[in-house]
Amino acid sequence: MFKYPGNKREKEQSTNRDINSNKLDNNISRARNKIYEYAACNEWEYFVTLTLDKAKYDRYDLAKYIKDLGKWINNGRRNGRNLKYLLIPEPHKNGAWHMHGLMNGLRSEDIRQFQLNEKLPDRVRQMIKEGRVIYDIPEYRKKFGYVTVEKVINQDAIAKYV
């Protein structure tokens, strides 16, 4: 039996979806490339993971988090911290947000080294046991939630990860 292929409007809608999907794929590819360029073409001192404590913050409101994080960074600049950063938001499986990124300009008084005698997530405890030096940013943690900071060892590998 001959099946009618649909009307002209249905064909146009299908074509528009294909075009929009291709544009979205191209935009995502360009964004990834630009992030890689920023990460690879700059020297970074620290790799950071920034999380949000659900008791302190709405972990699902990315726009508010970005706005408030920007204010926190600007306040730090007024207090002498010249922070340079490249931060990429990433959702957890449950939709809550966290960020990975690269930073320069953290001062020694901005960070403190985690110790094994502290209450730490298992992942961080294991990293320290493996000999990695992991830092905290107490000012960030007080306002937003948990944070881990490590010195960048391999610039290329970290640029690819971010």
C-alpha positions as a Markdown table, in Angstrom:
| # | Residue | x | y | z |
|---|---|---|---|---|
| 1 | Met | 0.0 | 0.0 | 0.0 |
| 2 | Phe | 1.3 | 3.5 | -0.9 |
| 3 | Lys | 1.9 | 5.7 | 2.1 |
| 4 | Tyr | 1.5 | 9.4 | 1.6 |
| 5 | Pro | 4.8 | 11.1 | 2.8 |
| 6 | Gly | 3.0 | 13.9 | 4.7 |
| 7 | Asn | 2.1 | 17.4 | 4.0 |
| 8 | Lys | 4.5 | 20.3 | 3.1 |
| 9 | Arg | 4.3 | 21.7 | 6.6 |
| 10 | Glu | 5.4 | 18.5 | 8.3 |
| 11 | Lys | 8.4 | 18.3 | 5.9 |
| 12 | Glu | 9.4 | 21.9 | 6.7 |
| 13 | Gln | 9.1 | 21.2 | 10.4 |
| 14 | Ser | 11.3 | 18.1 | 10.1 |
| 15 | Thr | 13.9 | 20.1 | 8.0 |
| 16 | Asn | 13.9 | 23.0 | 10.6 |
| 17 | Arg | 14.5 | 20.5 | 13.4 |
| 18 | Asp | 17.5 | 19.0 | 11.5 |
| 19 | Ile | 18.9 | 22.5 | 10.8 |
| 20 | Asn | 18.4 | 23.6 | 14.4 |
| 21 | Ser | 20.0 | 20.4 | 15.7 |
| 22 | Asn | 23.0 | 21.0 | 13.4 |
| 23 | Lys | 23.3 | 24.6 | 14.6 |
| 24 | Leu | 23.2 | 23.5 | 18.2 |
| 25 | Asp | 25.9 | 20.8 | 17.6 |
| 26 | Asn | 28.1 | 23.5 | 15.9 |
| 27 | Asn | 27.6 | 25.9 | 18.8 |
| 28 | Ile | 28.5 | 23.3 | 21.4 |
| 29 | Ser | 31.6 | 22.3 | 19.4 |
| 30 | Arg | 32.7 | 26.0 | 19.1 |
| 31 | Ala | 32.2 | 26.5 | 22.9 |
| 32 | Arg | 34.2 | 23.4 | 23.7 |
| 33 | Asn | 37.0 | 24.6 | 21.4 |
| 34 | Lys | 37.0 | 28.1 | 23.0 |
| 35 | Ile | 37.1 | 26.7 | 26.5 |
| 36 | Tyr | 40.0 | 24.4 | 25.5 |
| 37 | Glu | 41.9 | 27.4 | 24.0 |
| 38 | Tyr | 41.5 | 29.5 | 27.1 |
| 39 | Ala | 42.6 | 26.5 | 29.3 |
| 40 | Ala | 45.5 | 25.6 | 27.1 |
| 41 | Cys | 46.8 | 29.0 | 26.2 |
| 42 | Asn | 47.1 | 30.4 | 29.7 |
| 43 | Glu | 49.2 | 29.3 | 32.6 |
| 44 | Trp | 47.1 | 28.1 | 35.5 |
| 45 | Glu | 48.2 | 27.6 | 39.1 |
| 46 | Tyr | 45.2 | 25.7 | 40.5 |
| 47 | Phe | 42.5 | 23.2 | 39.5 |
| 48 | Val | 39.3 | 23.7 | 41.5 |
| 49 | Thr | 36.0 | 21.9 | 42.1 |
| 50 | Leu | 33.3 | 24.1 | 43.6 |
| 51 | Thr | 30.2 | 22.6 | 45.1 |
| 52 | Leu | 27.1 | 23.9 | 46.8 |
| 53 | Asp | 25.9 | 22.9 | 50.3 |
| 54 | Lys | 22.2 | 22.3 | 50.1 |
| 55 | Ala | 21.8 | 23.7 | 53.6 |
| 56 | Lys | 23.3 | 27.0 | 52.5 |
| 57 | Tyr | 22.3 | 27.3 | 48.9 |
| 58 | Asp | 19.8 | 26.2 | 46.2 |
| 59 | Arg | 22.0 | 23.7 | 44.3 |
| 60 | Tyr | 19.6 | 23.7 | 41.3 |
| 61 | Asp | 19.6 | 27.5 | 40.6 |
| 62 | Leu | 22.6 | 28.0 | 38.4 |
| 63 | Ala | 21.8 | 31.6 | 37.4 |
| 64 | Lys | 21.7 | 32.7 | 41.0 |
| 65 | Tyr | 24.8 | 30.8 | 41.8 |
| 66 | Ile | 26.8 | 32.3 | 39.0 |
| 67 | Lys | 25.5 | 35.8 | 39.9 |
| 68 | Asp | 26.5 | 35.4 | 43.6 |
| 69 | Leu | 29.8 | 33.7 | 42.8 |
| 70 | Gly | 30.6 | 36.7 | 40.6 |
| 71 | Lys | 29.9 | 39.1 | 43.5 |
| 72 | Trp | 32.1 | 36.9 | 45.8 |
| 73 | Ile | 34.9 | 37.1 | 43.3 |
| 74 | Asn | 34.5 | 40.9 | 42.8 |
| 75 | Asn | 34.5 | 41.4 | 46.6 |
| 76 | Gly | 37.7 | 39.5 | 46.8 |
| 77 | Arg | 39.2 | 41.8 | 44.2 |
| 78 | Arg | 38.3 | 44.8 | 46.3 |
| 79 | Asn | 40.1 | 43.1 | 49.2 |
| 80 | Gly | 43.3 | 42.6 | 47.3 |
| 81 | Arg | 42.8 | 39.2 | 45.6 |
| 82 | Asn | 43.4 | 39.4 | 41.9 |
| 83 | Leu | 41.6 | 36.2 | 40.9 |
| 84 | Lys | 41.7 | 35.0 | 37.3 |
| 85 | Tyr | 39.5 | 32.0 | 36.5 |
| 86 | Leu | 37.9 | 29.7 | 34.0 |
| 87 | Leu | 34.9 | 28.0 | 35.5 |
| 88 | Ile | 32.7 | 25.4 | 33.8 |
| 89 | Pro | 29.3 | 24.5 | 35.4 |
| 90 | Glu | 28.4 | 20.8 | 35.4 |
| 91 | Pro | 25.3 | 19.1 | 36.6 |
| 92 | His | 25.3 | 16.2 | 39.0 |
| 93 | Lys | 23.2 | 13.2 | 38.0 |
| 94 | Asn | 20.3 | 14.6 | 40.2 |
| 95 | Gly | 20.5 | 18.0 | 38.4 |
| 96 | Ala | 22.3 | 19.9 | 41.2 |
| 97 | Trp | 25.2 | 22.1 | 39.9 |
| 98 | His | 28.9 | 22.2 | 40.7 |
| 99 | Met | 31.8 | 23.7 | 38.8 |
| 100 | His | 35.2 | 22.6 | 37.7 |
| 101 | Gly | 37.8 | 25.2 | 36.7 |
| 102 | Leu | 41.2 | 26.8 | 36.7 |
| 103 | Met | 42.4 | 29.7 | 38.8 |
| 104 | Asn | 45.2 | 32.1 | 39.3 |
| 105 | Gly | 45.6 | 34.7 | 42.0 |
| 106 | Leu | 44.7 | 32.8 | 45.1 |
| 107 | Arg | 46.9 | 34.0 | 47.9 |
| 108 | Ser | 48.4 | 31.8 | 50.6 |
| 109 | Glu | 46.0 | 33.3 | 53.1 |
| 110 | Asp | 43.0 | 32.3 | 50.9 |
| 111 | Ile | 43.7 | 28.6 | 51.0 |
| 112 | Arg | 44.5 | 26.0 | 53.7 |
| 113 | Gln | 45.6 | 22.4 | 53.3 |
| 114 | Phe | 43.2 | 19.7 | 54.2 |
| 115 | Gln | 44.5 | 17.2 | 56.9 |
| 116 | Leu | 43.6 | 13.5 | 57.3 |
| 117 | Asn | 42.4 | 14.1 | 60.9 |
| 118 | Glu | 39.5 | 16.3 | 59.5 |
| 119 | Lys | 36.0 | 15.1 | 58.6 |
| 120 | Leu | 36.4 | 14.8 | 54.8 |
| 121 | Pro | 34.6 | 13.1 | 52.0 |
| 122 | Asp | 36.0 | 9.6 | 51.2 |
| 123 | Arg | 37.2 | 10.8 | 47.8 |
| 124 | Val | 39.3 | 13.6 | 49.3 |
| 125 | Arg | 40.6 | 11.4 | 52.0 |
| 126 | Gln | 41.7 | 8.8 | 49.4 |
| 127 | Met | 43.4 | 11.5 | 47.3 |
| 128 | Ile | 45.4 | 12.7 | 50.4 |
| 129 | Lys | 46.4 | 9.1 | 51.3 |
| 130 | Glu | 47.7 | 8.8 | 47.7 |
| 131 | Gly | 50.0 | 11.7 | 48.5 |
| 132 | Arg | 48.1 | 14.5 | 46.7 |
| 133 | Val | 48.0 | 17.9 | 48.4 |
| 134 | Ile | 44.4 | 19.2 | 48.5 |
| 135 | Tyr | 43.4 | 22.7 | 49.7 |
| 136 | Asp | 40.3 | 24.3 | 50.9 |
| 137 | Ile | 39.1 | 27.9 | 50.3 |
| 138 | Pro | 37.5 | 28.6 | 53.7 |
| 139 | Glu | 35.8 | 31.8 | 52.6 |
| 140 | Tyr | 34.1 | 30.1 | 49.7 |
| 141 | Arg | 33.1 | 27.1 | 51.8 |
| 142 | Lys | 31.5 | 29.4 | 54.4 |
| 143 | Lys | 29.3 | 31.0 | 51.8 |
| 144 | Phe | 28.6 | 28.3 | 49.3 |
| 145 | Gly | 29.8 | 24.8 | 50.2 |
| 146 | Tyr | 32.6 | 22.4 | 49.7 |
| 147 | Val | 35.6 | 23.1 | 47.6 |
| 148 | Thr | 38.8 | 21.3 | 46.6 |
| 149 | Val | 41.9 | 23.0 | 45.2 |
| 150 | Glu | 45.0 | 21.3 | 43.7 |
| 151 | Lys | 48.1 | 22.8 | 42.1 |
| 152 | Val | 48.1 | 22.2 | 38.4 |
| 153 | Ile | 50.9 | 19.7 | 37.5 |
| 154 | Asn | 50.1 | 18.9 | 33.9 |
| 155 | Gln | 48.9 | 22.0 | 32.0 |
| 156 | Asp | 47.8 | 20.1 | 28.8 |
| 157 | Ala | 46.0 | 17.3 | 30.7 |
| 158 | Ile | 44.0 | 19.7 | 32.8 |
| 159 | Ala | 43.1 | 21.8 | 29.7 |
| 160 | Lys | 41.7 | 18.7 | 28.1 |
| 161 | Tyr | 39.8 | 17.8 | 31.2 |
| 162 | Val | 38.1 | 21.1 | 31.7 |
